[in-house]
Amino acid sequence: MSFQSMILSGRGVTAVLGPTNTGKTHYAIERMVAHDSGVIGLPLRLLAREVYTRLVEKVGHHNVALITGEEKITPHRARYSVCTVEAMPRETTASFVAIDEVQLSADLERGHIFTDRLLHLRGRGETLLLGAATMRPILQQLLPGITIIDRPRLSQLLYAGSKKITRLPHRSAIVAFSADEVYAIAELIRRQRGGAAVVLGALSPRTRNAQVALYQEGDVEYLVATDAIGMGLNLDVDHVAFAQDRKFDGYQYRNLNPAELAQVAGRAGRHVRDGTFGVTGRVDPFDNELVHRMESHEFDPVKVLQWRSKAVDYSSLKALKKSLEAAPAVAGLTRALPAVDQQALEHLMRYPEVVDVATTAERVETLWEACALPDYRRITPAQHADLISTIYADLVREGTVNEDFMAEQVRRADHTDGEIDTLSARIAQIRTWTYVSNRPGWLADPTHWQEKTREIEDRLSDALHERLTKRFVDRRTSVLMKRLRENAMLEAEISVNGDVFVEGHHVGQLTGFRFTLAAGGEGSDAKAVQGAAQKALALEFEARAARLHAAGNGDLALSSDGLVRWLGDPVARLAASDHVMRPRVILLADEQLQANAREHVLARIERFVNHHIGTILKPLDDISRAEDLEGLAKGLAFQLVENLGVLFRRDVAEEVKSLDQDGRASIRKYGVRFGAYHIFLPALLKPAPAELITLLWALKNDGLDKPGYGELIPMLAAGRTSVVTDPSFERTFYKLAGFRFLGKRAVRIDILERLADLIRPLLQWKPGAEPRPDGAYDGRRFMATTAMLSILGATPDDMEEILKGLGYRADSVTAEEAATFLASQSGEATSAETPVESAAAESVDADTKVEREPADVMQTDAPAAEETSDAPAEESPAEEPAEEPAEARPVLLWRPGTRQDNQRQGGRHQGDQRRGGQRHGQGEGREGGRKGGAPMRGKAQESRPAGGQRKDRPDRHDRGGKPGGSKFEGRPPRKEKPLDPDSPFAKLAALKEQLKK
């Protein structure tokens, strides 16, 4: 039979054509085992492995051979051979021959190989060509007399439109055409849906098999792959989604044609189960015409097949090249573009060392066999040609590939460390040497190297599968999903630290009485996972409720964020209620904590909170529950509780003034102190009470997020007596932490009362009396002392801010004037009054001082301090000539401020002199009590004229700059209150009158 007649003969050839899922491969296997021998060619090594396994199950492994470019399993007397198309024999005596996916004859890269096999390879009894229906016209043209069998699809293929990747149904395959895109999609699915298997043509067959098994066995619900899945792989896929519709075909980027799209989409559906296809990602929805063609399997027929001459001329390199470039003589065939082997030959023909050696037909044939080495590494044609040149040189010089060179190349690939790309590159490298070891006659000890390279490739493939699974599969989710599909009862358990495990996999964390699902558990199966976990949680909640109900107070804690924690876990949070000391408890628990257990937990936490507040704030709690307080004392106690332990005295001045001594005594026994500036509980000026007080106020006033919350407690704990204020802080936090806000500084409340104790004797001192206290000046004014600065931890400038904030006003004198005045006072005694007169005069004050503590006396002569609500008035710098020398620092004489001091903003009066660019005596707002300043009570107030300045105050202008003199001569007669005739002072006054007579 001539070559030409063989090409044009279809006798004994049957073409089984149809779309995917028509059972063509299954039919071929059944026909093969009906013969005594057979050969079947498949497009992929992966598919060849699958068919080999199925045949072994039917006829036994000793009857089946597997032959691919990289693997050979050839039992003695094997009757059936499963091959890749490239590894099929050129001629055979087998009774049966089958070639699968014959539509690949039109493929630009591999088509010429399929064309050669379907035209020339025949079985003695039967030849089957399996493929798409688009091959009917061309096969009938090239092989007249061929028998065509059409097989319809066993199930329907329907278009499902566009869906987001994260919303694709289970058992979906997402198709892309680049490794980067495949990996990106798989990573997204792992984060959102638990994981995906990955199938790329670049993976080794063993890795692809393992990934497919991962999907087929149900460990993952999604498969991300290239169009490699379209080549006959039997997958349990319900939906195929195209994330890309363009690919690089080895020569250019192009859109897939409808037949190629349908080949891949046809993987959806299995046997009689319908499948769907659609798009996802950035792919535009398919138009109606394309959808119709894919659903009905109507595509343009294949018009030409790729062909390369089988009549190769080995007489010379030029003859070889020319024979490969021969054009087909039959219509329907077209000369194939140069494939990898032909491109390598063209490069090698430029190498002088190759041209010099390839001088005989035998050596030219050897070169052409070497050029058949596949480019697994996907390197440049020149680099691939270099490797072939090295191998060819060894084959020509030594007859075999140099074993030392082979060993070095294999050793470089024998490492299982590294990530996905690194392992993929090593697998590509070892596959090259696996191919070399399987070429007949290329190695001196091929069996050794076949075993060695196979072992390394298997280890690398397993490592790659492990890396892919680790990166793209959440094993916890995959196992759970598999168990759920099996409708198995999931076993759940809870560790001592709250980790919740289902089927041994961590699914979430139980914190207190709240369960949090682990990341990656938000998919459609999250409810099932939670349901399994809840079964274990229900019992655990009951047990925890019992333990908490019996827990001691030491196991519970209230944190500054308002959370109640049990053994470190939050179980409740506090919220505001009608009573600031009785916050509401809100339980932090899932619905699984039910009925009595929930009530018991809530009651136990409420008892702890009440006990905690009652213990830390015991003085405040005691006074809030006091039953022996009556009248004004009870009202004052109520205000003290409402203000969390601190009242500004000026706010309750009338109540304090009206409170009798019994009322004072009744409230003092609860630890209340009546200070010059505050009514307060000193026991609360500690870090723990201050922190709790701040929390209670913040709960009542939505202050947990206000600036400054919790920032002042560490300063109190550090023992700071005064701090620089932060204008951004909520001002109330200073008071709650036990500090008085005084403009630029805040001073601890108890320290201010100690300051009042230092100031009081200075204002009570009588000029001429000995000894003169340090800081006393004239009985109405005083100077800041070192002791004051020490207890405040302040500088002189800070002292000015503090005293101004307390309502004092400063008169400024020079240091010389102060020294002269003090010198004139030393040794000068006031003899204007007799001791009896002095006693009688003191009787007026004594009427208001009976049973009064020292701080109350201070309240008489000093202004009641008011919390500074406005910033200090902005001062104007003094405008002085630059050439004048700096003035000496003046001495500030502090006196209680008056209403007129605050009303005369910016006016010129004594004490409003400038020092260092500041004006002294100018108020910072409403200081010293009531509007406009502090009202003076008793003798101190009545001795002042309407102008606000004492008439007995020395005037430097009248004295000509000389202090002293008749300092008290201008004092007006003091109005005295009528004396109680029964008092001892009245009797002294009567005695005085008798002495005058």
Residue pairs with C-beta under 8 A, 6 or more apart in sequence:
1 9
3 311
4 329
6 119
6 120
7 119
7 120
7 142
7 330
8 142
8 143
8 144
8 330
9 143
9 144
9 145
10 139
10 140
10 142
10 143
10 144
10 145
10 146
10 147
11 145
12 122
12 123
12 125
12 126
12 127
13 122
13 127
13 128
13 129
13 143
13 145
13 146
13 147
14 126
14 127
14 128
14 129
14 146
14 147
14 148
14 149
15 102
15 128
15 129
15 130
15 131
15 135
15 136
15 139
15 146
15 147
15 148
15 149
16 24
16 27
16 28
16 128
16 129
16 130
16 131
16 149
16 151
17 130
17 131
17 132
17 133
17 135
17 136
17 148
17 149
17 150
17 151
18 24
18 132
18 133
18 150
18 151
18 152
18 153
18 297
19 132
19 133
19 153
19 157
19 262
19 266
19 297
20 153
20 230
20 262
20 263
20 266
20 267
21 153
21 154
21 155
21 266
21 269
21 270
21 271
21 275
22 151
22 152
22 153
22 154
23 151
23 154
24 100
24 130
24 131
24 151
25 51
25 100
25 130
25 232
25 234
27 128
27 130
27 151
28 40
28 98
28 100
28 128
28 130
29 40
29 51
29 54
29 55
29 58
31 96
31 98
31 126
31 128
32 38
32 40
32 55
32 80
32 96
32 98
33 55
33 58
33 59
33 80
34 96
35 94
35 95
35 96
35 123
35 125
35 126
36 79
36 95
37 79
37 80
37 93
37 94
37 95
37 96
38 79
38 80
38 81
38 94
38 95
38 96
38 97
38 98
38 123
39 80
39 81
39 83
39 88
39 89
39 92
39 94
39 96
39 97
39 98
39 121
39 123
40 51
40 80
40 81
40 82
40 83
40 96
40 97
40 98
40 99
40 100
41 83
41 84
41 85
41 87
41 88
41 97
41 98
41 99
41 100
41 117
41 121
42 48
42 51
42 82
42 83
42 84
42 85
42 100
42 101
42 232
43 84
43 85
43 100
43 101
43 104
43 110
43 114
43 231
43 232
44 84
44 228
44 231
44 232
44 233
45 68
45 69
45 70
45 71
45 84
45 205
46 205
46 208
46 209
46 212
46 228
46 233
47 100
47 231
47 232
47 233
48 66
48 68
48 82
48 83
48 84
49 66
49 205
49 209
50 233
50 234
51 82
52 64
52 66
52 73
52 82
55 63
55 64
55 80
55 82
56 64
59 79
59 80
61 75
62 75
62 76
62 77
62 78
63 75
63 78
63 79
63 80
64 73
64 75
64 78
64 79
64 80
64 81
64 82
65 72
65 73
65 74
65 75
65 78
65 80
65 81
65 82
66 72
66 73
66 81
66 82
66 83
67 73
67 74
67 81
67 82
67 83
67 84
67 87
68 83
68 84
68 87
69 84
69 86
69 87
69 374
69 435
69 438
70 205
70 431
70 434
70 435
70 438
70 457
71 205
71 434
71 438
71 454
72 438
72 450
81 94
83 89
85 99
85 104
85 110
85 113
85 114
85 117
86 110
86 113
88 99
88 117
88 121
89 121
90 120
90 121
91 121
92 121
92 123
93 124
94 123
94 124
95 123
95 124
95 125
95 126
96 123
96 125
96 126
96 127
96 128
97 121
97 122
97 123
97 126
97 127
97 128
98 127
98 128
98 129
98 130
99 114
99 117
99 118
99 121
99 128
99 129
99 130
100 130
100 131
100 232
101 114
101 130
101 131
101 231
101 232
102 114
102 118
102 129
102 130
102 131
102 135
102 139
103 131
103 132
103 134
103 135
103 259
103 263
103 302
104 110
104 111
104 114
104 131
105 111
105 114
105 115
105 118
105 135
105 302
105 305
105 306
106 302
106 304
106 305
106 306
107 114
107 306
108 249
108 250
108 251
108 306
108 336
108 337
109 249
109 250
109 339
109 340
110 339
111 305
111 306
111 336
112 306
112 307
112 308
112 336
112 339
114 305
114 306
115 305
115 306
115 307
115 333
116 307
116 308
116 310
118 129
118 139
118 143
119 142
119 143
120 310
121 127
129 135
129 139
129 146
132 259
132 263
132 299
133 150
133 297
133 299
134 259
134 299
134 300
134 301
134 302
135 301
135 302
136 148
136 301
137 301
137 302
137 303
138 301
138 302
138 303
138 304
138 305
138 332
139 146
139 148
140 146
140 148
141 331
141 332
142 305
142 330
142 332
142 333
153 266
153 297
154 269
154 271
154 272
155 269
155 270
155 271
155 272
155 273
155 274
155 275
156 269
156 274
156 275
156 295
157 262
157 265
157 266
157 268
157 269
157 274
157 275
157 276
157 277
157 294
157 295
157 297
158 274
158 275
158 276
158 277
158 295
159 276
159 277
159 278
159 286
159 291
159 294
159 295
160 239
160 276
160 277
160 278
161 278
161 279
161 285
162 278
162 279
162 280
162 283
162 285
163 241
163 278
163 280
164 280
165 174
165 185
165 188
165 189
165 192
165 241
165 243
165 280
165 281
166 188
166 189
166 192
166 193
168 174
168 222
168 239
168 241
168 280
169 238
169 239
170 221
170 222
170 238
170 524
171 221
171 236
171 237
171 238
171 239
172 221
172 222
172 223
172 237
172 238
172 239
172 240
172 241
173 222
173 223
173 224
173 225
173 229
173 235
173 237
173 239
173 240
173 241
173 267
173 268
174 185
174 189
174 196
174 222
174 223
174 224
174 225
174 241
174 243
174 280
175 225
175 226
175 227
175 229
175 240
175 241
175 242
175 243
175 244
175 264
176 182
176 185
176 224
176 225
176 226
176 243
176 244
177 226
177 227
177 244
177 246
177 247
177 248
178 244
178 248
179 200
179 202
181 243
181 244
182 198
182 200
182 224
182 225
182 226
183 198
183 420
183 472
185 196
185 224
185 243
185 281
186 196
186 198
186 224
186 471
186 472
187 471
187 472
189 195
189 196
189 222
189 224
189 472
190 196
190 471
190 472
190 473
190 474
190 520
191 520
192 520
192 522
192 523
193 221
193 222
193 477
193 523
194 220
194 221
194 473
194 474
194 477
194 478
194 481
194 520
194 523
194 525
195 219
195 220
195 222
195 469
195 472
195 473
195 474
195 475
195 477
195 478
196 220
196 221
196 222
196 223
196 224
196 472
196 473
197 211
197 212
197 214
197 215
197 219
197 220
197 222
197 223
197 224
197 468
197 472
197 473
198 211
198 223
198 224
198 225
198 468
198 472
199 208
199 211
199 212
199 223
199 224
199 225
199 226
199 228
199 229
200 208
200 225
200 226
200 228
201 226
201 228
202 378
202 424
202 428
203 211
203 424
203 427
203 461
203 464
204 427
204 431
204 457
204 460
204 461
204 464
205 461
206 457
206 458
206 461
206 462
206 465
207 427
207 461
207 462
207 464
207 465
207 468
208 228
210 461
210 462
210 465
211 465
211 468
212 223
212 233
212 235
214 220
214 469
214 473
214 478
215 222
215 223
215 235
215 236
216 235
216 236
217 482
218 481
218 482
218 485
219 473
219 475
219 478
219 479
219 481
219 482
220 473
220 478
220 481
221 481
223 229
223 235
223 237
224 472
227 247
227 256
227 260
227 263
227 264
229 235
229 237
229 264
229 267
230 260
230 263
230 264
230 266
230 267
231 263
233 267
234 270
235 267
235 270
236 270
237 267
237 268
237 269
237 270
237 275
238 268
238 269
238 273
238 275
238 276
239 268
239 275
239 276
239 277
239 278
240 264
240 265
240 267
240 268
240 275
240 276
240 277
240 278
241 277
241 278
241 279
241 280
242 261
242 264
242 265
242 277
242 278
242 279
242 280
242 283
243 279
243 280
243 281
243 282
243 283
244 281
244 283
245 255
245 256
245 261
245 279
245 283
246 253
246 254
246 255
246 256
247 253
247 254
247 256
251 337
256 264
257 299
257 300
258 290
258 293
258 294
258 299
258 300
259 299
259 300
261 290
261 294
262 293
262 294
262 297
262 299
265 275
265 277
265 294
266 275
267 275
268 275
268 276
268 277
269 275
277 294
278 285
278 286
279 285
279 286
286 294
292 298
293 299
303 332
304 332
304 333
304 334
305 332
305 333
305 334
306 333
306 334
306 336
306 337
307 328
307 333
307 334
307 335
307 336
308 324
308 335
308 336
308 339
308 342
309 323
309 324
309 326
309 328
311 323
311 326
312 320
312 323
312 324
312 368
313 319
313 320
313 322
313 323
314 320
314 361
314 362
314 364
314 365
314 368
315 361
315 364
316 364
317 345
317 349
317 355
317 358
317 364
317 367
319 364
320 345
320 364
320 368
321 345
321 346
321 349
324 342
324 345
325 335
326 335
327 335
328 334
328 335
338 346
340 374
340 375
340 381
340 384
341 368
341 371
341 372
341 373
342 371
343 381
344 371
344 373
344 381
344 384
344 385
344 388
345 367
345 368
345 371
347 381
347 382
347 385
348 354
348 367
348 371
348 385
348 388
348 389
348 392
349 355
351 385
351 389
353 389
353 393
354 367
354 389
354 392
357 363
357 392
357 393
357 396
358 364
358 367
363 396
366 392
366 395
366 396
367 392
369 439
370 388
370 391
370 392
370 395
371 388
373 384
373 387
373 388
373 391
373 432
373 435
373 436
374 431
374 432
374 435
375 384
376 428
376 429
376 431
376 432
376 435
377 384
377 425
377 428
377 429
377 432
378 428
387 432
390 405
391 401
391 436
391 442
394 400
394 401
394 402
394 405
395 401
395 442
399 441
400 441
400 442
400 443
400 444
401 436
401 442
401 443
403 443
403 444
403 445
406 433
406 436
406 443
406 449
409 429
409 432
409 433
410 430
410 433
410 449
410 452
410 453
410 456
412 429
413 426
413 427
413 429
413 430
413 433
413 456
413 460
414 430
414 456
415 426
416 423
416 459
416 460
416 463
418 426
419 467
420 464
420 467
420 468
420 471
423 460
423 463
423 464
423 467
424 464
426 460
427 457
427 460
427 461
427 464
430 453
430 456
430 457
430 460
431 457
433 449
433 453
434 450
434 453
434 454
434 457
436 442
436 443
436 449
437 443
437 446
437 449
437 450
437 452
437 453
438 446
438 450
440 446
443 449
469 475
474 520
475 505
476 505
476 506
476 507
476 518
476 520
477 520
477 521
477 523
477 525
479 503
479 504
479 505
480 490
480 502
480 503
480 505
480 507
480 525
480 528
480 529
480 532
481 525
483 490
483 503
484 490
484 525
484 528
490 502
490 503
490 528
490 529
490 532
491 502
491 503
491 532
492 500
492 501
492 502
492 507
492 532
492 533
492 535
492 536
492 537
493 500
493 501
493 536
494 500
494 501
494 510
494 536
494 537
494 540
495 501
498 509
498 510
498 511
498 569
499 506
499 509
499 510
500 506
500 507
500 508
500 509
500 510
500 515
500 533
500 536
500 537
501 507
502 529
502 532
502 533
506 518
507 517
507 518
507 521
507 529
507 532
507 533
508 515
508 516
508 517
508 518
508 521
508 530
508 533
509 515
509 516
509 518
510 516
510 537
510 540
511 569
511 570
512 544
512 565
512 566
512 569
512 570
512 571
512 588
512 589
513 541
513 544
513 545
513 571
513 587
513 588
513 589
513 590
513 592
513 593
513 601
514 588
514 589
514 590
515 530
515 533
515 534
515 537
515 590
515 592
517 526
517 529
517 530
521 529
521 530
534 592
537 590
537 592
538 592
541 589
541 590
541 592
541 593
541 597
542 597
545 593
545 597
545 598
545 600
545 601
546 597
546 600
548 555
548 566
548 571
548 601
548 604
548 605
549 600
549 601
549 603
549 604
551 566
551 604
553 608
553 611
553 612
555 566
555 567
556 564
556 565
556 566
556 605
556 608
556 612
557 564
557 565
558 564
558 565
558 574
558 608
558 609
558 612
558 692
558 695
559 565
560 691
560 694
560 695
560 710
561 704
562 573
562 574
562 575
562 695
562 698
562 699
562 704
563 570
563 572
563 573
563 574
563 588
564 570
564 571
564 572
564 573
564 574
564 585
564 605
564 608
564 609
565 571
570 588
571 587
571 588
571 589
571 601
571 605
572 585
572 586
572 587
572 588
572 602
572 605
573 585
573 586
573 588
574 583
574 584
574 585
574 586
574 609
574 695
574 699
575 583
575 584
575 585
575 586
575 699
576 583
576 584
576 699
576 700
576 701
576 702
577 583
577 584
580 641
580 642
580 644
580 696
580 697
580 700
581 613
581 617
581 620
581 621
581 624
581 641
581 696
582 610
582 613
583 609
583 696
583 699
585 602
585 605
585 606
585 609
587 593
587 598
587 601
587 602
587 605
589 598
589 601
593 601
612 692
613 621
613 692
613 696
614 621
616 688
616 689
616 692
617 645
617 684
617 689
617 692
617 693
618 683
619 645
619 670
619 671
619 681
619 683
619 684
620 640
620 641
620 644
620 645
620 681
620 684
620 689
620 693
622 670
622 671
623 629
623 637
623 640
623 641
623 667
623 670
623 671
623 672
623 681
624 637
624 641
626 634
626 637
626 670
628 666
629 637
629 666
629 667
630 663
630 666
631 663
632 655
632 658
632 659
632 663
633 659
633 663
633 664
633 666
633 667
635 655
636 647
636 652
636 655
636 656
636 659
636 667
636 679
637 667
637 670
637 672
639 647
639 652
640 646
640 647
640 672
640 679
640 680
640 681
644 684
644 693
644 696
644 697
644 736
645 680
645 681
645 684
645 689
645 693
646 678
646 679
646 680
646 681
646 684
646 735
646 738
646 749
647 678
647 679
647 680
648 677
648 678
648 864
648 865
648 866
648 867
649 656
649 674
649 675
649 676
649 677
649 678
649 679
649 859
649 864
649 865
650 677
650 864
650 865
650 866
650 928
650 929
650 930
650 934
652 679
653 864
653 929
656 674
656 679
661 851
664 674
664 851
668 674
670 681
671 681
671 682
671 683
672 679
672 680
672 681
673 679
673 680
673 681
673 682
673 753
673 855
674 853
674 855
674 856
675 749
675 752
675 753
675 756
675 855
676 752
676 753
676 756
676 760
676 855
676 858
676 859
676 862
676 864
676 865
677 740
677 749
677 752
677 753
677 756
677 806
677 864
677 865
678 740
678 749
678 752
678 753
678 865
680 749
680 750
682 750
683 689
684 690
684 693
684 738
685 716
685 738
685 748
685 749
685 750
686 716
687 713
687 716
687 717
690 712
690 713
690 716
690 736
690 737
690 738
691 710
691 713
693 736
694 709
694 710
694 712
694 713
694 733
694 736
694 737
697 703
697 732
697 736
698 704
698 706
698 709
701 732
703 709
703 730
703 732
703 733
706 730
706 733
707 726
707 728
707 729
707 730
708 726
708 728
708 729
708 730
708 733
709 730
709 733
711 726
711 729
711 733
712 723
712 729
712 733
712 734
712 737
712 739
713 737
715 723
715 737
716 737
716 738
716 739
716 748
720 748
720 793
721 747
721 748
721 751
721 791
721 792
721 793
722 739
722 745
722 746
722 747
722 748
722 751
722 792
722 793
722 794
722 798
722 802
723 739
723 745
723 746
724 744
724 745
725 734
725 741
725 743
725 744
725 745
725 746
727 871
731 741
731 867
731 869
734 740
734 741
734 746
735 741
735 867
738 748
738 749
738 750
739 746
739 747
739 748
739 749
740 746
740 747
740 748
740 749
740 752
740 805
740 865
740 867
741 805
741 867
741 868
742 801
742 802
742 804
742 805
742 806
742 868
743 801
743 804
743 805
743 868
743 871
743 872
743 924
744 798
744 801
744 872
745 794
745 798
745 801
745 802
745 805
747 755
747 792
747 794
747 802
751 791
751 792
752 806
752 865
753 855
754 791
755 788
755 791
755 792
755 802
756 855
756 858
756 862
757 854
757 855
757 858
758 775
758 785
758 787
758 788
758 791
759 782
759 788
759 858
759 862
760 854
760 857
760 858
760 861
760 862
761 773
761 776
762 773
762 775
762 776
762 777
762 782
763 779
763 780
763 782
763 861
763 862
763 896
764 779
764 857
764 861
765 772
765 773
765 776
765 779
766 779
766 830
767 778
767 779
767 825
767 828
767 830
767 967
767 968
768 825
768 828
768 829
768 830
769 829
769 830
770 829
772 822
772 825
772 826
774 785
774 787
775 782
775 783
775 784
775 785
775 787
775 788
776 782
777 783
777 818
777 821
777 822
777 893
778 821
778 825
778 893
778 954
778 967
780 895
780 950
780 953
781 811
781 893
781 894
781 895
782 893
782 894
782 895
783 818
783 891
783 892
783 893
783 894
784 796
784 799
784 803
784 892
784 894
788 799
789 795
789 796
789 799
792 798
792 799
792 802
794 802
800 810
800 892
800 918
800 920
801 872
803 810
803 894
804 810
804 872
804 923
804 924
804 927
805 865
805 868
805 924
805 927
806 862
806 863
806 865
806 927
806 928
807 862
807 863
807 864
807 865
807 866
807 896
807 897
807 927
807 928
807 929
807 933
807 934
808 862
808 863
808 894
808 895
808 896
808 897
809 894
809 895
809 896
809 897
809 898
809 901
809 911
809 920
809 921
809 923
810 892
810 893
810 894
810 895
810 911
810 920
810 921
811 892
811 893
811 894
811 895
811 910
811 911
811 920
811 921
812 890
812 891
812 892
812 893
812 911
812 913
812 915
812 920
813 821
813 890
813 891
813 893
813 956
814 888
814 890
814 891
815 888
815 889
815 890
815 891
817 891
817 956
817 961
817 963
818 891
818 893
820 962
820 963
820 964
821 954
821 963
821 964
824 963
824 964
825 964
830 968
832 968
833 841
836 988
836 991
836 992
836 995
837 992
839 985
839 988
840 985
840 988
840 989
840 992
841 974
841 976
843 979
843 983
843 985
843 986
843 988
843 989
844 938
844 939
844 974
844 976
844 977
845 860
845 938
845 939
846 985
847 977
847 979
847 980
847 983
848 860
848 937
848 938
849 856
849 857
849 860
859 937
860 937
860 938
860 940
861 896
861 936
861 940
862 896
862 934
863 896
863 897
863 927
863 928
863 929
863 933
863 934
864 928
864 929
864 934
865 927
865 928
865 929
866 925
866 926
866 927
866 928
866 929
868 924
868 925
868 927
869 925
869 926
870 924
870 925
870 926
871 924
871 925
872 924
872 925
873 905
873 922
873 923
873 924
873 925
875 917
875 918
875 919
875 922
876 917
876 919
877 917
878 914
878 916
878 917
887 915
889 915
889 916
890 913
890 915
892 915
892 920
893 911
895 911
896 928
896 934
896 936
896 940
897 923
897 927
897 928
897 933
897 934
898 928
898 933
898 934
898 936
898 944
898 948
899 930
899 931
899 932
899 933
899 934
899 935
899 948
900 932
900 933
900 947
900 948
901 921
901 923
901 933
901 948
902 923
902 926
902 927
902 928
902 932
902 933
903 932
903 933
904 948
905 922
905 923
906 922
909 921
909 949
910 949
910 953
910 955
911 920
911 921
912 919
912 920
912 921
912 922
913 919
913 920
914 920
923 933
926 932
926 933
927 933
927 934
928 934
929 935
935 941
936 942
936 944
939 974
942 974
942 975
943 950
943 951
943 952
943 971
943 972
943 974
944 950
945 951
951 970
951 971
951 972
952 967
952 968
952 970
952 971
952 972
954 963
954 964
954 965
954 967
956 963
959 965
979 985
979 986
979 989
980 986
